[in-house]
Amino acid sequence: MDKELCFMSLGSNLGDREDNLKKAVNLLKDCGRVFDIKCSSLYETEPVGYDDQGYFYNICISFTTDLEPMELLDITQSIEKELRRVKTIRNGPRTIDLDILLFGDRKVRTQRLIIPHERMYERAFVLIPLSELKEVDVKIPEDKSVRKIGKFTF
């Protein structure tokens, strides 16, 4: 099976935010079906959708995989569970959030998964780090603070 180039957004605003991101990337790498991971810089971003919470740390990653989109979704959800993500409030605080943004040039629309991610073009915290890994040909919203912290390594 051919490998496809994928892009993913990761965020955390509970606990050790940077460590949560590192753990998530390493768990993804350790699944054995994700290759050539490249990371954006680390950004601190103002929350979107629910403001009564701490700022997030966000990154984007690119990688190749021989997984199918639903298999990748299952892995990302198992990583969120392992890192103790609890969904209480929509867009609320979380230890980790992994969103599949792009999966080759595939389009997926199911109850569980939509690719390309349906709100990625509305979110500066996604587009700014993504633009380090891939040309982004859209206007980046300026409604929320997105501040570059520095290099991210996992």
LINFENPE-V26834 format. One line per field, one symbol per residue. burial: b if it has 9 or more other C-alpha atoms within 8 Angstrom, else e. A space follows every 10 residues. Layout:
burial->???
This chain:
burial->eeebbbbbbb bbbbeebeeb bbbbbbbbbe eebbbebebb bbbbbbbeeb eeebbbbbbb bbbbbbbeee ebbebbbebb bebebeeeee ebbbbbbbbb bbbeeeeeee eebbbbbeeb bebbbbbbbb bbbeeeeeeb eeebebeeee eeee
